[in-house]
Amino acid sequence: NAIRNYCMAYNIFISGAIDAQTSGADLLQQLCRVANCAAVWDGAALSFIPYCEVSAYGNGTSYVAPTASGPVFALNSNHFQPLPDKAPVEWNRDRPSPNFNSLQIGFRDATQQFNSNYVIIADTMDIAVQGPMPGSQENHDYITNPATAQNVGWALLRRNLTVDREEGKFKLPAYFETIFTPMDLVTLYDPE
């Protein structure tokens, strides 16, 4: 199980209780955010795919990133379906909204009788370039120690600062639906 191996190798351990009614979708969204993964339905089963692209070893577990073997497919201009008055690949390189380079992660601290506590994660290089842009505090009651809060916070901050800044849109022929599943790694060659 990739998500179990990721969480163990990266020291992400959670514990908690649900004391109020919540929808299954909200619960899954919260747990996926903490575990830095996406819930993917492939038509037969629900899988959890980690966003992390760096393999690691820790706590007796080896995590091999889904991207370790490289891209599933290399797309080029021959694969894109042309759209009238549009480029084959449309890029959006804007900064995400909300954009932040520091983040507070709130958690229930087991060393402090499960009282609320928080850690601050900041990317000092981005702060030096862009200036401080603090994100709003995220509270995760399933996290019960500062080390896990720090690991979760760094994953969220790195994702915001790198991956979420660029988005490409393109149209492919219908037969690619049988080749790809959500969260597959592909490369795009855009000559423009």
Residue pairs with C-beta under 8 A, 6 or more apart in sequence:
2 48
2 49
2 50
2 63
2 64
2 66
3 35
3 37
3 48
3 49
3 50
4 61
5 61
5 62
5 63
5 64
6 12
6 35
6 36
6 37
6 50
6 52
6 56
6 63
7 13
7 35
8 58
8 59
8 60
8 61
8 63
9 56
9 57
9 58
9 59
9 61
9 62
9 63
10 52
10 56
10 58
10 63
10 151
10 155
11 58
11 59
11 147
11 148
11 151
12 34
12 35
12 36
12 148
12 151
12 152
13 145
13 148
14 31
14 34
14 140
14 142
14 143
14 144
14 148
15 110
15 142
15 144
16 108
16 141
16 142
16 144
18 27
28 39
30 140
30 142
31 142
32 38
32 39
32 48
33 138
33 140
33 156
34 140
34 142
34 143
34 152
35 48
35 50
36 50
36 51
36 52
36 152
36 155
36 156
36 159
37 48
37 49
37 50
37 51
38 48
38 49
38 51
38 182
38 183
39 46
39 47
39 48
40 46
40 47
40 48
40 49
40 181
40 182
40 183
41 47
41 182
42 181
42 182
49 66
49 182
49 183
50 63
50 65
50 66
51 155
51 159
51 163
52 63
52 65
52 155
53 65
53 66
53 67
54 65
55 62
55 63
55 64
55 65
55 68
56 62
56 63
57 63
66 183
66 185
67 185
70 185
71 185
71 186
71 187
72 179
72 180
72 184
72 185
72 186
73 179
73 180
73 184
73 186
73 187
74 186
74 187
74 189
75 170
75 172
75 186
75 187
75 188
75 189
76 188
76 189
77 88
77 189
77 190
77 191
79 172
79 173
79 176
80 88
80 89
80 170
80 171
80 172
81 171
81 172
81 173
82 88
83 171
87 190
87 192
88 170
88 190
88 192
89 168
89 169
89 170
89 188
89 190
89 192
90 168
90 169
90 170
91 166
91 167
91 168
91 190
92 166
92 167
92 168
92 169
93 165
93 166
94 165
95 165
96 160
96 164
96 165
98 135
98 136
99 133
99 160
100 133
100 134
100 135
100 136
100 157
100 160
101 122
101 123
101 126
101 127
101 130
101 132
101 133
101 134
101 135
101 157
101 161
102 120
102 121
102 122
102 123
102 127
102 132
102 133
102 134
102 135
102 157
103 120
103 121
103 122
103 134
103 135
103 137
103 138
103 153
103 156
103 157
103 160
104 118
104 119
104 120
104 121
104 134
104 135
104 136
104 137
104 138
104 153
105 118
105 119
105 121
105 137
105 138
105 140
105 143
105 149
105 150
105 152
105 153
105 156
106 116
106 117
106 118
106 137
106 138
106 139
106 140
106 149
107 116
107 117
107 118
107 119
107 139
107 140
107 141
107 143
107 144
107 145
107 146
107 148
107 149
108 114
108 115
108 116
108 117
108 141
108 143
108 144
109 115
109 116
109 117
109 144
109 145
109 146
110 144
110 145
111 145
114 144
116 139
117 146
117 149
118 137
118 149
119 146
119 149
119 150
119 153
121 150
121 153
121 154
121 156
121 157
122 157
123 157
123 161
126 161
127 133
135 157
135 160
138 156
140 149
140 152
143 149
143 152
168 188
168 190
170 188
180 186
